[in-house]
Amino acid sequence: MNTQENVKRFEGLLNQVEREGLAQLLEYIREKSDFYTAPASTRFHLSTEGGLLQHSLNVYDCLQAKKENSTWACILEDAGKDALILCPLLHDLCKTHFYKIDYKNQKTYDPEKVKAAERWQVKKDNAGAFIWESVPCYTVDDRVPYGHGEKSVMMIEQFMRLTGPERFAIRWHMGFSEPKELHLQLTQAMSKYPLILALHEADQEASTLLEGEKDNKVLTKAQADAGEKPWGGDGGSGCDFQEAEPLGGAED
């Protein structure tokens, strides 16, 4: 993950949009928020400095890739170029000023650390000798408790106006992760604005398939074409999924 290059790409994409207030929004992101350094989550995906920025670009790439699908091609063309930039890049603006660094106790089996520890500090389990050490971690510290998607919309529109489809897509991008009592509204909104579903799918593809805890484990075509490398740096896809053994261990 190269945060400096990610910042350059993020701002370059947003600057393709000509809309009043965008410059002020970028200034806020750059100078008054932690968007470029915040994690994407506390521990599930890209829980690392710069993770939120990387996730936003991943969602952009996944959404752009949908244009190659015949089902989505016309729908996304109707949504317009600006929406396909603004929605993925800004959908999680709500996660600025949302996380803080805390500390937790964690086992370490590092033989050098175990050897250097006091005797009373050394414990044992099935994995071997270990000591407890305090390590930094991210926790939630929501300083603007205004929801999730609706919070992103609110923050964006403090600087510039969104179109109706953009507003709805960002508001509902969590899809059916929303509380059950909102599912009817969500379904109605998706029927009216299919961009909601496209953004939700792109978000899920990025967080579930592309991203690991600290870095991308799989690359989008755009990232591979740009010369990026997944975990391991071997230039492969980064996939380590293996086919399961046949039931009963017998071959067909």
Backbone as JSON, one array per atom type, in Angstrom:
{
  "sequence": "MNTQENVKRFEGLLNQVEREGLAQLLEYIREKSDFYTAPASTRFHLSTEGGLLQHSLNVYDCLQAKKENSTWACILEDAGKDALILCPLLHDLCKTHFYKIDYKNQKTYDPEKVKAAERWQVKKDNAGAFIWESVPCYTVDDRVPYGHGEKSVMMIEQFMRLTGPERFAIRWHMGFSEPKELHLQLTQAMSKYPLILALHEADQEASTLLEGEKDNKVLTKAQADAGEKPWGGDGGSGCDFQEAEPLGGAED",
  "N": [[0.84, -1.19, 0.0], [0.69, 2.09, -0.98], [0.5, 5.04, 0.31], [1.04, 7.68, -0.43], [0.97, 7.61, -3.26], [-1.66, 6.77, -3.48], [-3.08, 8.97, -2.46], [-2.49, 10.86, -4.42], [-3.73, 9.68, -6.64], [-6.43, 9.54, -5.76], [-7.11, 12.29, -5.4], [-6.66, 13.17, -7.99], [-8.66, 11.81, -9.42], [-11.01, 12.86, -8.23], [-10.74, 15.51, -9.0], [-11.5, 15.43, -11.6], [-14.11, 15.91, -11.63], [-16.33, 18.53, -12.09], [-17.61, 20.62, -10.04], [-19.3, 22.92, -8.01], [-17.9, 23.75, -4.93], [-16.39, 21.47, -4.58], [-13.62, 21.83, -4.42], [-13.34, 22.97, -1.91], [-14.25, 20.87, -0.35], [-12.25, 18.96, -0.84], [-10.12, 20.32, 0.3], [-10.88, 20.26, 2.97], [-10.8, 17.46, 3.43], [-8.08, 16.99, 3.01], [-6.71, 18.7, 4.81], [-8.06, 18.99, 7.25], [-9.15, 16.66, 8.12], [-8.86, 13.13, 9.0], [-8.84, 11.43, 6.88], [-6.94, 10.42, 5.06], [-5.25, 8.94, 6.6], [-6.69, 7.3, 8.26], [-7.95, 4.04, 9.32], [-9.76, 1.44, 7.51], [-11.41, -0.15, 8.96], [-11.86, -1.55, 12.28], [-10.74, -4.08, 12.62], [-11.44, -5.89, 10.63], [-11.14, -5.44, 7.77], [-8.51, -3.98, 5.99], [-7.4, -2.77, 8.32], [-5.52, -0.64, 9.08], [-3.12, 2.07, 8.93], [-4.02, 4.43, 6.52], [-5.83, 2.75, 5.38], [-8.56, 3.38, 4.93], [-8.5, 5.16, 2.77], [-7.34, 3.5, 0.8], [-9.36, 1.55, 0.63], [-11.48, 3.08, -0.39], [-10.56, 3.66, -2.96], [-10.42, 1.05, -3.92], [-13.15, 0.38, -4.0], [-13.97, 2.17, -5.92], [-12.6, 1.1, -8.18], [-13.84, -1.42, -8.36], [-16.46, -0.66, -8.9], [-16.16, 0.65, -11.36], [-15.39, -1.52, -12.9], [-17.75, -2.84, -13.27], [-18.9, -1.76, -15.49], [-18.2, -3.29, -17.6], [-19.94, -5.32, -17.6], [-22.82, -6.52, -19.14], [-25.34, -6.24, -18.03], [-25.09, -4.13, -16.27], [-24.01, -2.07, -17.77], [-25.56, -0.08, -19.3], [-27.06, 1.02, -17.23], [-25.12, 2.16, -15.52], [-23.97, 3.92, -17.27], [-26.05, 5.72, -17.59], [-26.05, 6.74, -15.04], [-23.9, 8.46, -14.99], [-20.64, 10.01, -15.34], [-19.62, 11.57, -13.19], [-21.01, 10.62, -10.91], [-20.02, 8.04, -10.74], [-17.53, 8.48, -9.85], [-17.69, 10.14, -7.54], [-19.42, 8.74, -5.74], [-18.2, 6.14, -5.01], [-15.69, 7.03, -4.03], [-16.28, 8.72, -1.94], [-18.1, 7.49, -0.3], [-17.6, 6.48, 2.26], [-16.89, 8.66, 3.79], [-17.85, 9.25, 6.22], [-16.33, 7.86, 8.03], [-14.23, 9.38, 8.85], [-12.63, 10.95, 11.6], [-13.49, 8.95, 13.33], [-12.24, 6.71, 14.31], [-9.85, 5.68, 16.83], [-6.57, 5.24, 18.23], [-5.88, 2.66, 20.43], [-4.92, 0.4, 23.08], [-4.21, -3.09, 23.47], [-3.93, -6.25, 25.18], [-1.85, -8.87, 24.05], [-0.84, -12.12, 23.04], [2.56, -13.03, 22.53], [4.81, -15.0, 20.76], [7.38, -14.69, 20.1], [10.61, -15.8, 20.13], [12.88, -14.38, 20.97], [11.86, -12.25, 22.46], [10.53, -13.67, 24.42], [12.69, -14.94, 25.65], [14.04, -12.75, 26.7], [12.34, -11.86, 28.65], [11.14, -11.54, 32.08], [11.16, -14.33, 34.32], [8.71, -14.89, 35.55], [6.95, -13.78, 33.82], [6.68, -15.41, 31.66], [4.58, -17.64, 29.99], [2.87, -20.71, 29.1], [1.29, -22.48, 26.43], [-0.55, -24.59, 24.15], [0.71, -23.82, 21.84], [3.22, -23.13, 22.57], [5.85, -21.39, 24.42], [5.08, -18.16, 25.67], [4.64, -14.58, 26.04], [2.7, -11.93, 27.47], [1.98, -8.94, 25.79], [1.55, -5.41, 25.38], [-0.15, -4.06, 22.7], [-0.72, -1.75, 19.99], [-4.01, -0.88, 18.8], [-6.95, -0.36, 16.79], [-9.87, 1.38, 17.78], [-13.38, 2.22, 17.98], [-14.33, 5.59, 18.04], [-16.6, 7.53, 17.86], [-17.0, 10.67, 16.95], [-18.85, 12.2, 15.72], [-21.8, 11.39, 15.94], [-23.9, 10.39, 13.79], [-25.03, 8.41, 12.3], [-24.37, 6.31, 9.41], [-24.22, 5.91, 6.25], [-25.93, 8.12, 5.84], [-24.59, 9.99, 7.28], [-22.25, 10.38, 5.8], [-23.39, 11.58, 3.52], [-24.38, 13.94, 4.69], [-21.96, 15.16, 5.51], [-20.61, 15.55, 3.06], [-22.39, 17.29, 1.77], [-22.13, 19.57, 3.22], [-20.33, 20.97, 1.86], [-20.67, 20.68, -0.95], [-23.26, 20.12, -3.42], [-25.02, 17.09, -3.92], [-26.33, 14.96, -6.5], [-29.67, 13.55, -6.83], [-29.61, 10.63, -7.3], [-26.91, 10.15, -6.51], [-26.96, 10.92, -3.84], [-28.81, 9.11, -2.73], [-27.5, 6.67, -3.29], [-25.12, 6.78, -1.76], [-26.21, 7.13, 0.77], [-27.56, 4.65, 1.17], [-25.61, 2.69, 0.86], [-24.78, 0.59, 2.44], [-26.55, -1.42, 2.09], [-28.34, -4.42, 2.77], [-27.28, -4.66, 5.26], [-28.25, -2.74, 6.79], [-30.57, -1.92, 9.48], [-33.22, -4.28, 10.0], [-35.82, -3.27, 9.94], [-35.68, -1.26, 8.1], [-35.51, -2.37, 5.62], [-37.6, -2.53, 3.72], [-37.85, 0.13, 2.85], [-35.28, 0.37, 1.78], [-35.35, -1.49, -0.33], [-37.28, -0.28, -1.97], [-35.91, 2.07, -2.56], [-33.69, 1.05, -3.98], [-34.99, 0.06, -6.24], [-35.76, 2.4, -7.43], [-33.37, 3.77, -7.74], [-30.94, 2.2, -9.14], [-28.21, 2.51, -8.87], [-27.61, 2.4, -6.21], [-27.54, -0.35, -5.55], [-25.43, -1.15, -7.19], [-23.26, 0.28, -6.08], [-23.29, -0.76, -3.49], [-22.7, -3.48, -3.99], [-20.12, -3.18, -5.1], [-18.77, -2.18, -2.89], [-18.95, -4.36, -1.14], [-17.58, -6.31, -2.63], [-15.02, -5.2, -2.63], [-14.34, -5.04, 0.17], [-14.69, -7.68, 1.03], [-13.59, -9.52, -0.86], [-11.26, -8.4, -2.09], [-9.71, -7.23, -0.06], [-7.46, -7.66, 2.68], [-6.57, -7.95, 6.16], [-4.54, -6.06, 6.56], [-3.65, -5.19, 4.07], [-4.23, -5.15, 0.47], [-5.3, -8.3, -0.69], [-5.97, -9.37, -3.07], [-5.87, -8.1, -6.38], [-7.53, -5.55, -8.28], [-8.21, -5.33, -11.83], [-7.43, -2.82, -12.75], [-5.58, -2.05, -10.79], [-3.63, -4.03, -11.06], [-2.79, -3.52, -13.68], [-1.57, -1.12, -13.21], [0.73, -1.86, -12.04], [0.81, -2.6, -9.38], [1.25, -4.8, -6.53], [-0.02, -7.71, -4.88], [-0.34, -9.2, -1.57], [2.71, -10.7, -0.64], [4.03, -10.0, -2.93], [4.68, -11.22, -5.39], [3.68, -10.77, -7.83], [1.54, -12.25, -8.6], [-1.96, -13.15, -8.48], [-2.62, -13.04, -5.84], [-4.48, -14.64, -4.7], [-5.19, -17.24, -2.45], [-6.92, -19.27, -2.24], [-8.09, -22.6, -1.93], [-9.26, -25.54, -3.55], [-11.8, -27.51, -2.09], [-11.52, -30.76, -0.57], [-13.08, -33.67, -2.03], [-16.26, -34.84, -0.77], [-15.98, -37.26, 1.72], [-13.53, -37.93, 0.83], [-13.19, -39.24, -1.55], [-12.62, -39.54, -5.07], [-14.51, -38.35, -7.9]],
  "CA": [[0.0, 0.0, 0.0], [1.48, 3.31, -1.1], [-0.46, 6.09, 0.62], [1.35, 8.88, -1.21], [0.41, 7.4, -4.59], [-3.12, 6.71, -3.35], [-3.57, 10.35, -2.33], [-2.38, 11.48, -5.75], [-4.78, 9.11, -7.5], [-7.72, 9.95, -5.21], [-7.36, 13.7, -5.72], [-6.74, 13.29, -9.44], [-9.99, 11.37, -9.84], [-12.02, 13.84, -7.8], [-10.58, 16.75, -9.76], [-12.16, 15.28, -12.89], [-15.49, 16.36, -11.42], [-16.46, 19.98, -12.03], [-18.8, 20.93, -9.25], [-19.06, 23.97, -7.03], [-17.69, 23.28, -3.56], [-15.51, 20.31, -4.51], [-12.29, 22.26, -3.98], [-13.42, 23.16, -0.46], [-14.34, 19.53, 0.24], [-10.91, 18.38, -0.9], [-9.29, 21.01, 1.29], [-11.26, 19.7, 4.27], [-10.27, 16.1, 3.51], [-6.62, 17.04, 3.03], [-6.1, 19.49, 5.88], [-8.8, 19.04, 8.5], [-9.67, 15.34, 8.48], [-7.87, 12.05, 9.03], [-9.26, 10.5, 5.82], [-5.79, 9.8, 4.39], [-4.5, 8.1, 7.55], [-7.61, 6.44, 9.02], [-8.15, 2.67, 8.84], [-11.09, 1.18, 6.95], [-12.18, -0.83, 10.0], [-11.06, -1.8, 13.48], [-9.98, -5.32, 12.52], [-11.95, -6.82, 9.62], [-10.5, -5.24, 6.47], [-7.62, -2.81, 5.93], [-7.28, -2.15, 9.64], [-4.16, -0.12, 9.09], [-3.04, 3.46, 8.51], [-4.24, 4.57, 5.09], [-6.77, 1.74, 4.92], [-9.8, 3.99, 4.42], [-8.19, 5.69, 1.44], [-7.19, 2.35, -0.1], [-10.68, 0.95, 0.45], [-12.27, 3.95, -1.26], [-10.08, 3.42, -4.33], [-10.83, -0.3, -4.3], [-14.57, 0.42, -4.35], [-14.01, 2.84, -7.23], [-12.18, 0.15, -9.22], [-14.88, -2.45, -8.49], [-17.63, -0.05, -9.56], [-15.81, 0.87, -12.76], [-15.34, -2.83, -13.57], [-19.11, -3.26, -13.58], [-19.28, -1.26, -16.81], [-17.94, -4.35, -18.57], [-21.05, -6.27, -17.49], [-23.91, -6.02, -19.98], [-26.48, -5.88, -17.19], [-24.85, -2.85, -15.62], [-23.42, -1.07, -18.67], [-26.47, 1.03, -19.58], [-27.45, 1.64, -15.96], [-24.03, 3.0, -15.03], [-23.81, 5.02, -18.22], [-27.08, 6.69, -17.25], [-25.69, 7.37, -13.76], [-22.99, 9.56, -15.31], [-19.24, 9.91, -14.92], [-19.4, 12.16, -11.87], [-21.54, 9.73, -9.87], [-19.15, 6.87, -10.62], [-16.33, 8.93, -9.14], [-18.02, 10.67, -6.22], [-20.04, 7.76, -4.83], [-17.25, 5.2, -4.39], [-14.58, 7.68, -3.33], [-16.73, 9.48, -0.77], [-19.17, 6.8, 0.42], [-17.22, 6.26, 3.66], [-16.37, 9.88, 4.41], [-18.33, 9.19, 7.6], [-15.34, 7.21, 8.88], [-13.24, 10.33, 9.35], [-12.86, 11.27, 13.02], [-14.33, 7.85, 13.79], [-11.4, 5.72, 14.98], [-8.71, 6.14, 17.62], [-5.62, 4.18, 18.59], [-5.91, 2.22, 21.82], [-3.98, -0.7, 23.29], [-4.78, -4.34, 23.97], [-2.95, -7.29, 25.51], [-1.78, -9.89, 23.01], [0.23, -13.1, 23.22], [3.64, -13.07, 21.54], [5.63, -16.21, 20.88], [8.7, -14.34, 19.6], [11.57, -16.42, 21.07], [13.8, -13.38, 21.53], [11.13, -11.52, 23.5], [10.29, -14.61, 25.52], [13.97, -15.15, 26.32], [14.43, -11.54, 27.42], [11.35, -11.54, 29.67], [11.3, -12.1, 33.42], [10.66, -15.71, 34.36], [7.3, -14.91, 35.95], [6.14, -13.29, 32.71], [6.58, -16.43, 30.6], [3.5, -18.62, 30.12], [2.9, -21.74, 28.06], [0.06, -23.1, 25.97], [-0.29, -25.62, 23.14], [1.56, -23.27, 20.78], [4.56, -22.92, 23.08], [6.06, -20.34, 25.42], [4.68, -16.83, 25.21], [4.43, -13.53, 27.03], [1.7, -10.95, 27.1], [2.51, -7.6, 25.56], [0.56, -4.41, 25.0], [0.04, -3.67, 21.3], [-1.72, -0.77, 19.56], [-5.13, -1.36, 18.0], [-7.95, 0.67, 16.51], [-11.2, 1.25, 18.37], [-14.31, 3.25, 17.5], [-14.53, 6.78, 18.86], [-17.44, 8.29, 16.94], [-17.14, 12.03, 17.44], [-20.01, 12.82, 15.06], [-22.75, 10.26, 15.9], [-25.0, 10.77, 12.89], [-25.3, 7.29, 11.41], [-23.29, 5.88, 8.52], [-24.37, 6.5, 4.92], [-26.53, 9.45, 5.95], [-23.54, 10.88, 7.8], [-21.4, 10.74, 4.65], [-24.15, 12.55, 2.72], [-24.39, 15.2, 5.43], [-20.63, 15.77, 5.49], [-20.34, 16.01, 1.69], [-23.25, 18.42, 1.4], [-21.67, 20.78, 3.88], [-19.43, 21.65, 0.93], [-21.19, 20.69, -2.32], [-24.51, 19.41, -3.61], [-25.06, 15.82, -4.63], [-27.57, 14.7, -7.23], [-30.54, 12.6, -6.14], [-29.05, 9.27, -7.31], [-25.68, 10.11, -5.71], [-27.34, 11.01, -2.43], [-29.42, 7.85, -2.33], [-26.51, 5.59, -3.35], [-24.24, 6.88, -0.6], [-27.03, 6.9, 1.98], [-27.96, 3.26, 1.33], [-24.58, 1.79, 0.33], [-24.61, -0.58, 3.32], [-27.46, -2.46, 1.65], [-29.15, -5.11, 3.77], [-26.67, -4.56, 6.59], [-29.09, -1.79, 7.51], [-31.55, -2.59, 10.35], [-34.27, -5.0, 9.26], [-37.02, -2.45, 9.78], [-35.46, -0.34, 6.98], [-35.32, -3.13, 4.39], [-38.62, -2.17, 2.74], [-37.41, 1.41, 2.27], [-34.09, 0.11, 0.98], [-35.79, -2.15, -1.57], [-37.93, 0.74, -2.78], [-34.87, 2.98, -3.04], [-32.91, 0.35, -5.0], [-35.8, -0.01, -7.46], [-35.77, 3.73, -8.03], [-31.99, 4.15, -8.07], [-30.1, 0.99, -9.18], [-26.84, 2.84, -8.47], [-27.46, 1.95, -4.82], [-27.12, -1.75, -5.58], [-24.09, -1.22, -7.8], [-22.28, 0.75, -5.09], [-23.27, -1.74, -2.39], [-21.96, -4.65, -4.46], [-18.71, -2.81, -5.23], [-18.26, -2.06, -1.53], [-18.79, -5.71, -0.61], [-16.51, -6.96, -3.38], [-13.74, -4.66, -2.16], [-14.04, -5.38, 1.56], [-14.72, -9.12, 1.26], [-12.77, -10.29, -1.78], [-9.96, -7.79, -2.4], [-8.94, -6.68, 1.05], [-7.11, -8.41, 3.87], [-6.59, -7.13, 7.37], [-3.58, -4.97, 6.51], [-3.35, -4.76, 2.7], [-5.0, -5.9, -0.51], [-4.85, -9.68, -0.93], [-6.25, -9.58, -4.48], [-5.87, -6.83, -7.08], [-8.42, -5.32, -9.41], [-7.48, -5.23, -13.09], [-6.82, -1.49, -12.81], [-4.41, -2.03, -9.92], [-2.61, -4.89, -11.67], [-2.27, -2.79, -14.84], [-0.74, -0.03, -12.7], [1.97, -2.43, -11.52], [0.75, -2.92, -7.96], [1.39, -6.21, -6.2], [-0.74, -8.11, -3.68], [0.5, -9.8, -0.53], [3.76, -11.6, -1.11], [4.81, -9.26, -3.91], [5.2, -12.06, -6.46], [3.05, -10.4, -9.08], [0.38, -13.1, -8.87], [-3.25, -12.56, -8.14], [-2.76, -12.94, -4.4], [-5.46, -15.62, -4.23], [-4.64, -18.46, -1.87], [-8.03, -20.17, -2.02], [-7.85, -23.95, -2.41], [-10.46, -26.33, -3.73], [-12.01, -28.45, -0.99], [-11.47, -32.19, -0.88], [-14.42, -34.24, -2.23], [-16.85, -35.42, 0.42], [-15.57, -38.63, 1.95], [-12.17, -38.11, 0.36], [-13.14, -40.04, -2.77], [-12.74, -38.79, -6.31], [-15.67, -38.72, -8.73]],
  "C": [[0.88, 1.25, 0.0], [0.54, 4.5, -0.91], [-0.21, 7.34, -0.21], [0.78, 8.76, -2.63], [-1.12, 7.34, -4.55], [-3.74, 8.1, -3.22], [-3.57, 11.04, -3.69], [-3.49, 10.98, -6.67], [-6.17, 9.57, -7.06], [-8.05, 11.39, -5.61], [-7.45, 13.92, -7.22], [-8.1, 12.88, -9.97], [-11.05, 12.39, -9.46], [-11.93, 15.13, -8.6], [-11.1, 16.63, -11.19], [-13.61, 15.75, -12.84], [-15.5, 17.88, -11.31], [-17.76, 20.31, -11.31], [-18.45, 21.95, -8.17], [-18.95, 23.37, -5.63], [-16.73, 22.11, -3.45], [-14.12, 20.69, -4.01], [-12.26, 22.43, -2.46], [-13.52, 21.81, 0.26], [-12.98, 18.85, 0.26], [-9.98, 19.02, 0.13], [-9.59, 20.49, 2.7], [-10.66, 18.31, 4.45], [-8.76, 16.12, 3.74], [-6.08, 17.64, 4.32], [-6.8, 19.39, 7.23], [-9.38, 17.69, 8.92], [-8.53, 14.33, 8.54], [-8.16, 11.01, 7.95], [-8.07, 9.76, 5.22], [-5.01, 8.87, 5.32], [-5.39, 7.11, 8.31], [-7.64, 5.02, 8.47], [-9.53, 2.54, 8.21], [-12.0, 0.5, 7.96], [-11.28, -1.04, 11.21], [-10.22, -3.06, 13.35], [-10.36, -6.2, 11.33], [-11.27, -6.65, 8.26], [-9.74, -3.92, 6.48], [-7.61, -2.03, 7.25], [-5.86, -1.66, 9.83], [-4.17, 1.33, 8.64], [-3.15, 3.56, 6.99], [-5.26, 3.6, 4.52], [-8.05, 2.31, 4.34], [-9.61, 4.53, 3.02], [-8.07, 4.55, 0.44], [-8.54, 1.7, -0.39], [-11.53, 1.78, -0.52], [-11.86, 3.77, -2.72], [-10.45, 2.03, -4.81], [-12.3, -0.33, -4.73], [-14.75, 1.12, -5.7], [-13.67, 1.86, -8.35], [-13.25, -0.93, -9.44], [-16.12, -1.9, -9.19], [-17.36, 0.18, -11.04], [-15.83, -0.44, -13.54], [-16.73, -3.31, -13.96], [-19.56, -2.77, -14.95], [-19.03, -2.29, -17.9], [-19.03, -5.42, -18.56], [-22.25, -5.72, -18.24], [-25.13, -5.6, -19.17], [-26.33, -4.48, -16.63], [-24.46, -1.74, -16.6], [-24.32, 0.14, -18.89], [-26.85, 1.77, -18.31], [-26.37, 2.6, -15.47], [-23.74, 4.14, -15.99], [-24.82, 6.12, -17.93], [-26.75, 7.42, -15.95], [-24.75, 8.54, -13.97], [-21.61, 9.41, -14.69], [-19.02, 10.43, -13.51], [-19.85, 11.24, -10.75], [-20.62, 8.54, -9.65], [-17.79, 7.21, -10.03], [-16.67, 9.3, -7.7], [-18.52, 9.6, -5.26], [-19.03, 6.79, -4.21], [-16.17, 5.89, -3.57], [-15.01, 8.34, -2.03], [-17.76, 8.73, 0.08], [-18.86, 6.61, 1.9], [-16.56, 7.49, 4.28], [-16.76, 9.93, 5.88], [-17.31, 8.57, 8.55], [-14.17, 8.12, 9.26], [-13.62, 10.72, 10.77], [-13.74, 10.21, 13.67], [-13.54, 6.81, 14.58], [-10.33, 6.4, 15.84], [-7.81, 4.95, 17.91], [-5.71, 3.91, 20.09], [-4.89, 1.09, 21.97], [-4.71, -1.92, 23.84], [-3.64, -5.3, 24.3], [-3.01, -8.41, 24.47], [-0.62, -10.84, 23.31], [1.3, -12.9, 22.15], [4.52, -14.28, 21.83], [7.05, -15.97, 20.36], [9.76, -14.87, 20.58], [12.52, -15.42, 21.7], [13.12, -12.61, 22.66], [10.86, -12.42, 24.7], [11.56, -14.81, 26.33], [14.36, -13.96, 27.18], [13.49, -11.2, 28.58], [11.73, -12.12, 31.03], [10.64, -13.48, 33.45], [9.16, -15.75, 34.66], [6.37, -14.45, 34.83], [5.88, -14.37, 31.66], [5.49, -17.44, 30.93], [3.65, -19.65, 29.0], [1.48, -22.17, 27.7], [0.41, -24.11, 24.88], [0.63, -25.13, 22.02], [2.99, -23.02, 21.25], [4.64, -21.84, 24.13], [5.7, -18.99, 24.83], [4.7, -15.85, 26.38], [3.3, -12.64, 26.54], [2.39, -9.61, 26.85], [1.38, -6.68, 25.11], [0.85, -3.94, 23.58], [-1.04, -2.67, 20.9], [-2.81, -1.43, 18.72], [-6.08, -0.2, 17.75], [-9.25, 0.35, 17.23], [-12.07, 2.39, 17.85], [-14.42, 4.37, 18.52], [-15.31, 7.77, 18.0], [-17.71, 9.68, 17.5], [-18.28, 12.79, 16.76], [-21.06, 11.72, 14.89], [-24.0, 10.6, 15.09], [-25.34, 9.64, 11.93], [-24.11, 6.96, 10.55], [-23.43, 6.53, 7.14], [-24.94, 7.91, 4.97], [-25.53, 10.47, 6.48], [-22.6, 11.31, 6.68], [-22.09, 11.78, 3.79], [-24.13, 13.91, 3.39], [-23.05, 15.91, 5.33], [-20.28, 16.31, 4.1], [-21.11, 17.27, 1.39], [-23.04, 19.64, 2.27], [-20.8, 21.61, 2.95], [-20.0, 21.73, -0.48], [-22.46, 19.85, -2.4], [-24.28, 18.09, -4.35], [-26.34, 15.75, -5.45], [-28.41, 13.71, -6.44], [-29.97, 11.19, -6.14], [-27.78, 9.14, -6.47], [-26.01, 10.09, -4.22], [-27.92, 9.68, -1.94], [-28.4, 6.71, -2.31], [-25.6, 5.61, -2.14], [-25.01, 6.59, 0.69], [-27.26, 5.41, 2.22], [-26.87, 2.26, 0.93], [-24.32, 0.57, 1.21], [-25.58, -1.7, 2.97], [-28.22, -3.09, 2.8], [-28.41, -5.34, 5.08], [-27.41, -3.53, 7.43], [-30.06, -2.56, 8.42], [-32.72, -3.16, 9.56], [-35.49, -4.14, 9.0], [-36.89, -1.43, 8.64], [-35.39, -1.06, 5.63], [-36.36, -2.82, 3.33], [-38.26, -0.86, 2.06], [-36.22, 1.21, 1.35], [-34.47, -0.51, -0.36], [-36.44, -1.15, -2.51], [-36.9, 1.7, -3.38], [-34.04, 2.34, -4.14], [-33.67, 0.26, -6.32], [-35.79, 1.33, -8.19], [-34.39, 4.14, -8.51], [-31.09, 2.91, -8.04], [-28.64, 1.25, -8.81], [-26.57, 2.42, -7.03], [-26.91, 0.53, -4.79], [-25.72, -1.9, -6.15], [-23.02, -0.81, -6.8], [-22.16, -0.24, -3.94], [-22.46, -2.98, -2.79], [-20.47, -4.35, -4.57], [-18.05, -2.71, -3.86], [-18.0, -3.44, -0.93], [-17.68, -6.48, -1.32], [-15.14, -6.5, -2.88], [-13.4, -5.19, -0.77], [-13.93, -6.88, 1.8], [-13.72, -9.9, 0.41], [-11.37, -9.72, -1.98], [-9.08, -7.59, -1.18], [-8.68, -7.69, 2.16], [-7.11, -7.48, 5.06], [-5.68, -5.92, 7.26], [-3.3, -4.45, 5.11], [-4.27, -5.51, 1.76], [-4.43, -7.31, -0.65], [-5.09, -10.09, -2.38], [-6.32, -8.21, -5.14], [-7.0, -6.76, -8.09], [-7.57, -5.24, -10.67], [-6.77, -3.89, -13.19], [-5.56, -1.43, -11.97], [-3.29, -2.88, -10.49], [-1.97, -4.2, -12.86], [-1.34, -1.66, -14.41], [0.55, -0.54, -12.06], [1.97, -2.71, -10.04], [0.88, -4.42, -7.76], [0.61, -6.53, -4.93], [0.21, -8.63, -2.63], [1.51, -10.75, -1.15], [4.62, -10.97, -2.18], [5.32, -10.07, -5.06], [4.56, -11.77, -7.8], [1.88, -11.27, -9.44], [-0.89, -12.41, -8.44], [-3.39, -12.33, -6.65], [-3.76, -13.94, -3.84], [-4.76, -16.83, -3.62], [-5.77, -19.44, -1.57], [-7.72, -21.54, -2.63], [-9.17, -24.7, -2.54], [-10.57, -27.35, -2.61], [-11.89, -29.89, -1.48], [-12.89, -32.69, -1.13], [-14.94, -34.85, -0.94], [-16.44, -36.89, 0.54], [-14.18, -38.94, 1.45], [-12.05, -38.9, -0.91], [-13.29, -39.16, -3.99], [-13.96, -39.27, -7.08], [-15.27, -39.76, -9.77]]
}
